[in-house]
């Protein structure tokens, strides 16, 4: 108790707190001689003490106290201070030995706490890799590296490389197991590594669609009882069976996996049950699918399951349950934040910065994607069940709209109304103006809906070719939303049909500025440049469009057309080849390829494409004519007959096709069939001059009595033609004379008089013969501009005069033949298929020659150019 001090009232309880150990006095260090000497000496070593013998106290050293007095402090226990030199050797400073002080250090030695003066440290002792443990560790590392490389290759899309790495990892892992068994450490086999190798290998087999091998790998894992939770992999096996369309086995494995997953993993169980329902749908077992989906909607509802449930009810035709399922679908909580959260406030700057940071982050993008998906499912479900839940489509759609208006998707109601109008259009109901009425109801709504409705109305009127109304509603849509690219395109279309191409191009450009991915605007801009003959700019537009729409046959065809206009047939052919690679049955593209190859002189390649075009579309007259002419040119007249007969079926009023059929029979040596065909033509077209000429020739060659009758008929027809020519000529000369009198300033340019057709002696091809027939034996005869010869004919007329008169008198090939119309008759004769073989000379033949019908009068050497 003698050491216990009781507090007295007058004692200061807080005294002594300002006292401190003079050792820590830093203000008097400058006056401390011992400290200054220690600082100046090497290693901070103090000068030697006065003690001579160990155990004697060291001479006292005065230290400044807080009271200004000097206190003499001696070392405790009378021992010399650490670091004091005794007998010429320094004692170890035990407290700082790790800093480099040793007992053998003498005064004046260098301060080297890191031991750098001793030279470099010896090299590390090399590991002995020959030991079994080191070999096993190295092999394990290689296996892990191969698994990682396999996964990385898969993520980059190199599936084959990923599979090879997985196989290599499997081989290394088996070698590792063997090495462990040989070293006697089989009990330490790394099961996790084995599981990783097998699972990765099975996944890579699945990615490469090697399903049997993948199933074998999964079976190895599942059957091994040492792997925990391996039963879950039966889900992967069920997925493989689903891809193989082995639905019963897929359901079996899904249910086996479901049995091995506890209720603690609720989300996984829900996903497996959803897969089971989808498989039941694929099998057509809608009742079983409904059972699975209804359980999911009661436990954990989601958008996809709700939509699938509506599909099942629609498949079985249950109206009431469809309505209930739709109500469940629109009531599914999405669990996303309101968009108002991302609207910045004007006051708090820090919160605005946070909002800007999270406005476009991945979480917000995921929320937007989920909301978009939900709206898509709701819109699709409404359009699907609207005609089914009520007797009228409009009534069902109105019910869906009412349900949506009372849900969290209120903004979808207007979109559903617009979809209702669009559905009317797809049902070809726009003539009943219900679609128009529905769209016009949005004219007083908010700007976004108003713009969408006006855009659809503009498009509707454009289809009806009511361009004024289309232009009006396009302006309305633009005023409601100037940044609506569809409205700008509709406006450009209405200007385009008015042939104001420059203004149309400006609207298309503005649409592209608002939405650079607007393919309609880019396509229309290319067409506009083509109309403006700015082919290079049009080509640039379609090349950009091709980069966006890689498989669009329309874009490729436009590129081919532009290259053809730019006189680059090689590039045009290349683009057309891409067109038929996408749409191999496009008859028009095949015909165009044939035309380009024909222009390049490659007849065989042209024939191949024309034949393919005819096979897919056997009603193209141009293709039929080319194929028939090709077979005639290659001396296969029998094959040409079938094409001209088809042309006869397509254009029965065109006499030229029937004449070509008869000519093919004649050239192939079947005179009897040719005669029958000509008689049939004469029965249908009794005033056809060419038919009568061939009948006269054939009957003469076959020595038939009918030859004289046909020759008489031919004389009458020719006489009628000459009389008609005279009348037409006199009438035209009178009208030309009156016009010349009324036009003093242009005396040499009287209308109605043409120069005679010039004949150039050149060898013609069969193609020219077919064209000559096409020009000579179709449609009714049109009046001559100038006959080019007198009305009287004589056997001394030149070949050029007769052929010139014939070509001027013949009509074109695009008008129908009219038997009741006045016709001009031509006395000259042209064999459309060239000279025949020599025929016997008869008296009838002589008379025909005298009347200028002889085969020698006009041969192959003179044909119109």
VENBELJO-V61875 format. One record per run of one state. SS is the DSSP state (2 for helix, 1 for strand, 0 for the rest). FROM is the first residue (numbers start at 1). TO is the last residue. If there is no record, write none. Layout:
# VENBELJO-V61875
SS FROM TO
SS FROM TO
This chain:
# VENBELJO-V61875
0 1 21
2 22 24
0 25 28
2 29 31
0 32 32
2 33 40
0 41 41
2 42 44
0 45 60
1 61 64
0 65 69
1 70 73
0 74 75
2 76 78
0 79 84
1 85 86
0 87 88
1 89 90
0 91 93
2 94 99
0 100 115
2 116 118
0 119 131
2 132 155
0 156 158
2 159 183
0 184 185
2 186 188
0 189 190
2 191 207
0 208 210
2 211 223
0 224 229
2 230 243
0 244 246
2 247 259
0 260 265
2 266 283
0 284 285
2 286 299
0 300 302
2 303 316
0 317 318
2 319 330
0 331 338
2 339 342
0 343 348
2 349 358
0 359 361
2 362 389
0 390 392
2 393 405
0 406 411
2 412 426
0 427 429
2 430 432
0 433 433
2 434 440
0 441 446
2 447 463
0 464 466
2 467 480
0 481 484
2 485 497
0 498 500
2 501 514
0 515 518
2 519 531
0 532 534
2 535 548
0 549 552
2 553 565
0 566 568
2 569 582
0 583 586
2 587 599
0 600 602
2 603 616
0 617 620
2 621 633
0 634 636
2 637 650
0 651 654
2 655 667
0 668 670
2 671 684
0 685 688
2 689 701
0 702 705
2 706 742
0 743 765
2 766 776
0 777 798
2 799 809
0 810 842
2 843 850
0 851 865
